[in-house]
Amino acid sequence: MRKRIWLTLEPRPERPLVMGIVNASPESFSDGAAVGSLEDQVSRARALVADGADLIDVGGESGVTDRAPIPAEEEAERVVPLVERLAAEGIVVSVDTWKPAVARAAVAAGASLVNDVSGLRDPGLADVCAESGAGLVVMHTRAEPKVKEFPGYDDLLGDVLGFLRERIALAIERGVGEEQIVVDPGPDFAKTPAETVELLRELPALHELGRPILLAISRKDFVGAITGRPPHERLGGTLAALAAGADAGAAIVRVHDVAAAIDFLDVRAVLRGDEEIDRSARLAQELRRSS
């Protein structure tokens, strides 16, 4: 049975769910070289779940803008076998796609959530979720998929809120239940690094939409612009963005480095008083020195 992950979400949670990333796209900006075989991808997903991931986001096409979109059939061939394997093991799976045909095939294979980074450009994605009961992530972007565009905004927050309200209404018109919808402000999508920072500073305002927020901030361009570091060296910056997102009440955070994100959230929870550390706790001897 498909797990309805959105039923565990609250618009303002004390602690976000952690979404681990498994790319099946060799052109990925961050880890395309490590895609490997289907068995490699399954192993990576299992490792992320062992590290504490609550769900796995599977993507078959990178958002890089220097390559044309791949055919839906090829994308489905990349993701469907992986989704099927993971869902069969009881892992909650999200599929990162903007193509209805791919979403339909992935949901049929067991995906619980459709993570659409196009801003519901094709309403057929809403139809897939309405028919299947899968969750739908509605993201803000003013650019076509795989097109780098910075349109500029007179009122960025107003544009994001207005766009997301419109797309939520469209999804509901197509039969998607409001409780199935998650919103994503779209960091870096049709936004300069400065605009992304401006938006993330205003993240709490998105709660007026009444839907849980997914925040995809891992290794993003804005982190690189601030730190001057390439993707694999952006963990520190990503955790800083995670802190801001968690404090603002994000319901899901999408990250590559799950273990580090879990450690961060564990320590944050204790320091905030949300969780307690056992007063008899002592550091194990084998953890005192690196081997």
N, C-alpha and C positions, 0 to 999 in steps of 0.2 A: 504494500500500500504506500502511495506517495506521502511523504511527510510534509505537512503543511506548516512550514517554518514560520510563516507570518503569525500563526496563532500564539507563538511564544514571544512575540514582539510587543513592546509598548512604545508609544511616542517619545517618552522621556525615561529611558531605563537607567538604573543605577550603574549598570555595566553593559557595554555592548557585546553582542556576539562577534566572534572573530571568523571572518571568511578567508580561508586560504586560497591561494591562486595556483592552478595547474594549467599551464599553457600547452596546447597541442598545436601551436602555430610557430613554425621554424623562423618566421620573420619577426617574432616578438622583440621589442626594443630592449627588454630587460633580461630575458633568459631564453631566447630563441635557440641559442646554440646548445642548450641542455635539454631540448624537448625529448629526444630519444624515441624509443619504441613505445608501444602501448603498455608493455610490462613496466618500463621505466616510469611512465606517467602514473600508472596504478600505484607503484611503490612510493612515488613522491606524494601522492594523495594520502596514502596510508600513514606516511611519516608525519604529514601535517596534522592529521587527525590525532596521531599519538602525541604530538606536541600541544594539542589542545584546541585545534580548529573545530568550530561548531558546524561548519558547512564548507564545501569546496566549490569554487567557481571555476568552471571549465570553459576555456575559450579556444576556438579553432581558427580565429583570424585576428591578427594583431591590428591595433588601431593606427599603426604607423602610416603616415600620409605620403610616403615616397613610393608606395606600391599600390597598384590597382586592386580593387576588391576581387576576391577569388569567387568562383562559382559556388552557389549554395550546395550543390552536390558534393564538391570537394570538401567544403567546410563540414558538412554532415558526416562525411567519411572519417574526418579527423576526430569529431567529438562523440558521435553516437556510441561506438564501442566502449569508450572510456566511461561515459555516463552510465551505460548499462552495467559495466563491471562494478562501479562504485555503488550504484543504487542497490545492486544485488547484495552488497555487503552491509547494507543499512546506513550508508553514508548519505547525508543530505547533500544534494547536488543542485547547483545553480548553473545555468548555461548562459554564457556571455555572447549574445548574438543580436543582430538587428534584422535578421531575415526570417520571415514567418515559416518558411519550409524547414529551416534548420531548427527553429524553436519547436515546431510540431514533432519532428523526428526525435529530438532530445527529450521532450516531455514524454513521448510515447515510450522512450527507453528508461524513464524513471526520474527525470529532472523535476525538482519541486518549485523552481523559481526561474523566471526568464529575466535576465539582466540586460535590458535594452539600452545601449548607449547612443541610440539615434534620437531619443526624445519622442518615441512613438511615431516616427516619420511614416512608417507603414502600419496603419491601423490593424492590419492582419495579425500582428503580434498580440493585440488585445483579444482578437477572436480566439487565438490558440489558448490563452489563459481563461477566457470565459467558458470555453468548451471543456477544458480539462480540469479546472480548479487550481491550476498552478498559480503561484504568486507572480507579480509583475513589478519590476523596478522601472520607474519612469524617471528619466534623467533630463536635466536641462542642457540643451545645446542649441546654438543657432547655426551650426555648420552641418553640412551633409557628412555622412560617415566617410572617414578616411580623407577628409579635406581639411587642411589647416587654414583656418580663417579667423580673423580677429575683427568682428564687426564694430566693436566699440559700443558703449552703453551710456546713455545719459543718467539712467538710474538702474544700476546692475541688480540690486536686491529686488527692486520692483519688477524688473524683467523676469527674474528667476521665479518669483512668486506667481506672477501672472501666467507665465508659460506653464508652470507645473499645475496650477489650477485648471487651466484649459485642457491639458493632457489627462489629468485625473477625470475630468468631466467626460472627455472623449472615451476613455477606457470604460467608464461606468455605462455610457450610452451603448457600448458594444457588448455589455453583459458582464463585465468584470465586477466582482463584489468590491466595495470600498475597502473591506478588510483584507483583500488580497494585494493591495497597492502599497509599495514602498517608494519613497522619493529619494533622488540623488541630485545634489546641486551641481554636479558635473565639473569638479576641479579640473582646470586645464583645457576643457572642451570649449572651443571658441572663446577662450579667455586667456589673456596674457598672465604671466606670473603675478603681476601687481593686482590684476582683477581677481584672480583666484584668492589671493591673500585678503583682499577687501571682502570678498564673499564669505570666506571662512571666519572672518572676524564677526560677521553678522549671522552666523549659523543658527543661533537660538531663535531667530525670527522665523525660521522655516517650520517651527512647531505650530504656528498658526494654521498650517495646512491640515493638522490633525492626523498625519500619517508618519510612521516610523521613517527615520532617515538612514540611508546607506551612505557611508563616506569612504570614497576610494582615493586614498592619499599616498599610497605606497610608491616610493621612488619617483614621484611625479616631477614634471618639469619645474614647477614652482619651488620645490625643495632644492633641485639642482641649481636654479637661478640664485637662490639665497646662499647656498653653501659652496657653490663652485665645484661640485663633485659629480662624477658620472653615476649612472643608475646603481651599480652594486656598492657604492660607497655612501649611499643616502640613508642608511639605517637610522643614524642619530637624528637626522632631520625628519624622517618619517615618524619616529617615536614622539618628537615634539608636536607634530601635526596630530598624531593620535591623542596626545594629551588634551589638546584643544578640542578635538572632536568629542572625546569622552566627556569632558567637562560641559560641553554644549548639549549633551544628551543624544548623541548618535546611537542608533539601535544596532547597526552592523558596521564594522570596519573591515575593509578589504585590504589584505596585506600579503606580501610575499614571505616575510620573516615571522612566521607564526609564533615560534618559541619565544622570541624576543618580545613580541607584542603581549603574549600571555604573561611573561615575567613582569613586564611593565604594569599591566592591569592588576596583577596580584599585589605588587608592592603598593601601587596607588590605592587599592581598596583597603589595605591595612592602615596606611598612613592617614587615610580619610576617616577611618573608624567604621567603614562599611563591613569589614571583616576583622576578626581578632587573631592575634598570634598567640599560640599556647605559651603560657608563662613558664612552662618547664622546657620549652624548646631550646635546644643547643645545636650549634653547627656540628655536623658529623665530621669526624676526623679526616675522612677521605676527601672532604670538600675544602680543607684548609689550604691545600696547595694544588696547583695545576700539575697534571701528570706529564 
